Each structure stands twice: as C-alpha cells, then as structure tokens.
Amino acid sequence: MIEQIRPLELSTWLSRHRGDVSPVVLDVREPAEWRTASVQPGDFTLLNMSMGTVPARLRELDPRTPIACLCHHGGRSMQVAQFLVNQGFAQVANIAGGIDAWAVELDGSIPRY
C-alpha cells in the first residue's frame, strides 16, 4: 500500500526517510503546469518528470532514494507511486491533495489552478 501524506506531513516524512541521499519530491505534472505553479525545493530535491515520461526516464531515479510523488490533486502522482513500487522502489509516498493542497496548507504564494 502506498503511503498517503498531506503536504503538512511532508517534513515529518522526509525526516523519517532521510539517509545518505536527499529525498526527492517527484513532480509528475506537465511542463505547462510547472510554469503555472511550482514548489521550491527545501530539505528535498525537486525533480520534474511528466507522468508519461517516467517509464522512459526510470533509470534517472535511484530505487534506494525516498520519493514523494506530486501532481495537481494526487491522482497522477498516485499512479506513478504505484508504478515505482512495482519497479522495486521501497520508500515511496503520494502527496495527497497535490500542489493544490500544498498551496492551501504550506505556501499561499503558489497559484491555484
């Protein structure tokens, strides 16, 4: 089962999964969405990788790295999270509510769309 975390819970999740490598927030939205609204990396590495490109770009991700998937509301990111688990990634979470919830819960300067 994929762990569901709200944006407010992300820091706690990152702390629990911090190891030798920086955890990744994998934004699986489309480039136009990234230009409209984006999060700023903090205690994580931000990687933009559209959902449709994830299978072809899988080798860019380390299965040992904790990855929290992000999209607009949480649907696409959940699908990518499940795909990653099916590929052997062990530390995967879905950011429930997506960037929309992030804007409400963490950073009101992020445009909602």
C-alpha positions as CSV (number, residue, x, y, z in Angstrom):
1,M,0.0,0.0,0.0
2,I,1.3,3.5,-0.9
3,E,1.7,5.8,2.0
4,Q,-0.5,8.9,1.6
5,I,0.9,12.1,3.1
6,R,-0.6,15.6,3.2
7,P,1.7,18.5,2.3
8,L,1.8,19.5,6.0
9,E,3.1,16.0,6.8
10,L,5.9,16.1,4.2
11,S,8.6,17.4,6.5
12,T,8.0,14.6,9.0
13,W,8.0,12.0,6.2
14,L,11.3,13.5,4.8
15,S,12.9,13.4,8.3
16,R,11.9,9.7,8.8
17,H,13.3,8.8,5.4
18,R,16.5,10.9,5.3
19,G,19.6,8.8,4.8
20,D,22.8,9.2,2.8
21,V,20.8,10.8,-0.1
22,S,18.4,13.7,-0.3
23,P,14.8,12.6,-0.6
24,V,13.1,13.5,-3.9
25,V,9.8,15.2,-4.5
26,L,8.9,13.9,-8.0
27,D,6.6,16.4,-9.7
28,V,4.8,14.4,-12.4
29,R,2.7,17.2,-13.8
30,E,3.1,18.6,-17.3
31,P,5.6,21.4,-18.2
32,A,2.8,24.0,-18.6
33,E,1.6,23.1,-15.1
34,W,5.2,23.6,-13.7
35,R,5.3,27.0,-15.3
36,T,1.9,27.9,-13.7
37,A,2.7,26.7,-10.2
38,S,5.7,25.1,-8.7
39,V,7.1,24.2,-5.3
40,Q,10.5,25.3,-4.1
41,P,13.0,22.7,-3.0
42,G,13.8,22.8,0.7
43,D,15.0,19.8,2.5
44,F,14.4,17.7,-0.6
45,T,15.5,17.5,-4.2
46,L,12.8,18.6,-6.6
47,L,12.6,16.6,-9.9
48,N,10.2,17.5,-12.6
49,M,9.3,14.4,-14.7
50,S,5.9,14.3,-16.5
51,M,3.9,11.2,-15.8
52,G,4.2,10.0,-19.4
53,T,8.0,10.2,-19.3
54,V,8.5,8.2,-16.1
55,P,8.9,4.8,-17.7
56,A,11.5,6.0,-20.2
57,R,13.4,8.0,-17.6
58,L,13.2,5.4,-14.8
59,R,17.0,5.0,-14.8
60,E,17.3,8.6,-13.6
61,L,15.7,7.5,-10.3
62,D,17.5,5.5,-7.6
63,P,15.3,2.8,-6.0
64,R,17.1,3.5,-2.7
65,T,16.1,7.1,-2.7
66,P,12.9,8.1,-0.8
67,I,10.5,9.6,-3.3
68,A,7.3,11.6,-2.6
69,C,5.2,12.0,-5.8
70,L,3.3,15.2,-6.5
71,C,0.8,16.2,-9.1
72,H,-2.2,18.6,-9.2
73,H,-4.6,16.8,-6.8
74,G,-3.0,13.4,-6.2
75,G,-4.4,11.1,-8.9
76,R,-1.5,11.0,-11.3
77,S,1.1,11.0,-8.6
78,M,-0.6,8.0,-7.0
79,Q,-0.4,6.1,-10.3
80,V,3.3,7.0,-10.6
81,A,3.9,6.0,-7.0
82,Q,2.3,2.6,-7.6
83,F,4.4,2.2,-10.8
84,L,7.6,2.9,-8.8
85,V,6.7,0.4,-6.1
86,N,6.0,-2.2,-8.9
87,Q,9.5,-1.4,-10.2
88,G,11.1,-2.2,-6.8
89,F,11.2,1.2,-5.2
90,A,10.8,0.8,-1.5
91,Q,10.4,4.3,0.0
92,V,7.6,5.9,-2.0
93,A,4.7,8.1,-0.9
94,N,1.9,10.0,-2.6
95,I,1.4,13.7,-1.7
96,A,-2.4,13.6,-1.2
97,G,-4.1,16.7,-2.4
98,G,-1.2,17.6,-4.7
99,I,0.1,21.1,-5.3
100,D,-3.4,22.4,-4.8
101,A,-3.3,21.2,-1.1
102,W,0.4,22.4,-0.9
103,A,-0.8,26.0,-1.8
104,V,-3.5,25.8,0.8
105,E,-1.5,24.1,3.6
106,L,2.1,25.3,3.1
107,D,2.6,28.1,0.7
108,G,-0.2,30.6,-0.2
109,S,2.0,32.2,-2.8
110,I,1.7,29.2,-5.1
111,P,-1.1,29.9,-7.6
112,R,-4.0,27.6,-7.5
113,Y,-5.4,26.4,-10.9
